[in-house]
Amino acid sequence: MISHPSRHCTVELQALPSRIGQVRRILSAQLRYWHMDALIDRAALGLTELLSNVHRHAQPDKVCTVEIELLLDRLTVSVRDHDPRLPEVRDVESSATSGRGLAMVAAVSESWGVRPDGESGKVVWFTLPAASAALAAPARPPRRVAEKPVRRFVEVEAVAEGHRAGHVPARSAVGS
């Protein structure tokens, strides 16, 4: 479910690897819609790390809610789950293959944190500065209005052997 697409987006999901990719695509599309393209990579990386933590550690289930909010000059991405245990940044061995997720979130974000959510959950969040992303986003060129209709596509018909004209098995559109 996407709510109020102009400045707020909420997605509820089960934090499974296949769902994480879908939510990354939703995040990317939402940031493009808000003209915050410059934030996509950092926001997607931070979100992936938070959802991976839910997938790996959350008990009793993997259900979570992702909230993306753009307020004034700040983008906030948060993940709410049903596990009351609060995560901590850990010191890990240089050869370790995991355990750096929150450190990565801290590195790519302006700020981050965690707060209890009632007795049976928590919210982990991070922020990114949105004002600089709006300035960095390329301006879209104005749309050209044609004085007369412009022919954009030409239909191409191919008559296959054994088929009557008018019952063509496939059609394609080719730009002119």
VENHUPE-V663866 format. One record per residue. N is the residue number from 0. SS is DSSP state (H for helix, E for strand, L for the rest). PHI is phi in radians with two decimals (* if undefined). Layout:
N:SS:PHI
N:SS:PHI
This chain:
0:L:*
1:L:-1.98
2:L:-1.95
3:L:0.61
4:L:-1.13
5:L:-1.31
6:L:-2.47
7:E:-2.60
8:E:-2.44
9:E:-2.23
10:E:-2.30
11:E:-1.82
12:E:-2.72
13:E:-1.71
14:L:-1.29
15:L:-1.90
16:H:-0.90
17:H:-1.16
18:H:-1.30
19:H:-1.05
20:H:-1.08
21:H:-1.12
22:H:-1.20
23:H:-1.05
24:H:-1.16
25:H:-1.11
26:H:-1.00
27:H:-1.05
28:H:-1.11
29:H:-1.13
30:H:-1.17
31:H:-1.11
32:H:-1.04
33:L:-1.47
34:L:1.08
35:L:-2.00
36:H:-0.97
37:H:-1.15
38:H:-1.64
39:H:-0.99
40:H:-1.09
41:H:-1.19
42:H:-1.15
43:H:-1.16
44:H:-1.13
45:H:-1.07
46:H:-1.11
47:H:-1.03
48:H:-1.12
49:H:-1.15
50:H:-1.20
51:H:-1.11
52:H:-1.13
53:H:-1.09
54:H:-1.03
55:H:-1.42
56:H:-2.03
57:L:-1.15
58:L:-2.27
59:L:-1.55
60:L:-2.42
61:L:-1.86
62:E:-1.28
63:E:-2.59
64:E:-2.17
65:E:-1.77
66:E:-2.19
67:E:-2.08
68:E:-2.39
69:E:-1.96
70:E:-2.14
71:L:0.87
72:L:-1.96
73:E:-2.43
74:E:-1.74
75:E:-2.04
76:E:-2.04
77:E:-2.32
78:E:-2.23
79:E:-1.89
80:E:-2.31
81:L:-1.76
82:L:-1.79
83:L:-1.31
84:L:-1.19
85:L:-1.51
86:L:-1.32
87:L:-2.36
88:L:-1.28
89:L:-1.92
90:L:-1.45
91:L:-2.15
92:L:-1.10
93:L:-1.11
94:L:-1.58
95:L:-1.15
96:L:-1.72
97:L:-2.67
98:L:1.77
99:L:-1.88
100:H:-0.99
101:H:-1.19
102:H:-1.13
103:H:-1.18
104:H:-1.03
105:H:-1.08
106:H:-1.23
107:H:-1.61
108:L:-1.85
109:L:-1.37
110:E:-2.71
111:E:-2.70
112:E:-3.02
113:E:-2.49
114:E:-2.50
115:E:-1.09
116:L:-2.18
117:L:1.24
118:L:-1.61
119:L:-2.30
120:L:3.08
121:E:-2.68
122:E:-2.21
123:E:-1.95
124:E:-2.42
125:E:-2.59
126:E:-2.14
127:E:-2.30
128:E:-1.26
129:L:-1.60
130:H:-1.08
131:H:-1.20
132:H:-1.21
133:H:-1.15
134:H:-1.25
135:H:-1.39
136:L:-1.20
137:L:-1.17
138:L:-1.24
139:L:-1.44
140:L:-1.18
141:L:-1.13
142:L:-1.29
143:L:-1.50
144:L:-1.77
145:L:-1.41
146:L:-1.33
147:L:-2.20
148:L:-0.99
149:L:-1.78
150:L:-1.45
151:L:-1.69
152:E:-2.27
153:E:-2.05
154:E:-1.36
155:E:-2.02
156:E:-1.92
157:L:-2.22
158:L:-1.64
159:L:-1.42
160:L:-0.97
161:L:1.47
162:L:-1.95
163:L:-1.31
164:L:-1.07
165:L:1.66
166:L:-2.11
167:L:-1.36
168:L:-1.19
169:L:-2.60
170:E:-2.27
171:E:-2.37
172:E:-1.91
173:E:-2.12
174:E:-1.12
175:L:-1.65
